[in-house]
Amino acid sequence: MKQTYPKDDNDQTAMVMAVLASATAPLDANAIAATFKQGLKCAKQVQAVLASLNRLGVLDARDGGRTFL
């Protein structure tokens, strides 16, 4: 059963990081968004979280920021 994408910024970050932690390959915002009930409706928010984590150096993006691990 898919979880609801949270409204709170801190919870969003935690959920995105949890999805990435369980990934076996790099994921883009759409792939991560698809794991939540809202699907692609939350892809923009997921992308914002990914961009923030990338700027902080928390994520590894080897393809110019399209996918993350």
Helices and strands as residue ranges (DSSP letters): H 9-22, H 29-33, G 39-42, H 43-55
